[in-house]
């Protein structure tokens, strides 16, 4: 597995964790997990942009 595929796998896992944190934060009415989940989505998007190069 090369670096490009590893970044895609990492981004996918990070995205799933982000969605799960957002879900749990909304369900429990807590803001910090939601913000962390959104931050993970931003990081994942940046990794995907760099992985395509």
Secondary structure, DSSP 8 states (H G I E B T S, - for coil): --HHHHHHHHHHHHHHHHHHHHHHHHHTT-HHHHHHHHHHHHHHHHHHHHHT-
